[in-house]
């Protein structure tokens, strides 16, 4: 089984920075289903134009400028960012490939007033 399994894998290391290995058919299905992050490390698999997201946020201001804690999957740093439902920008590398963590109080505020 091992030699066959080895032949069916495709290394995507040359295309992406994360160096993870994914079967070619699985990779195509993953991308076709709209996923744009590595399923293992969550780094972006495609280039995202951050200026487009910047403009969307500027065009859709929110009244609550709460600061939230974030983790950036691109550069691996933890930091803070103003909350916006469209995205939270990493202050270190400038991408929006982040995950936020809310305090219980922040979660309560956002549930009461999502905009």
Protein Blocks (a to p, Z undefined) as FASTA:
>chain_A
ZZmmmmmpccfklmpmnlpacdfklmmmmmmnopabdfklopafbdcdfklmmmmmmmmc
cfblcdcddddfklopacdddddfkbccdfklopabdcddddfklmmmmmmmmZZ
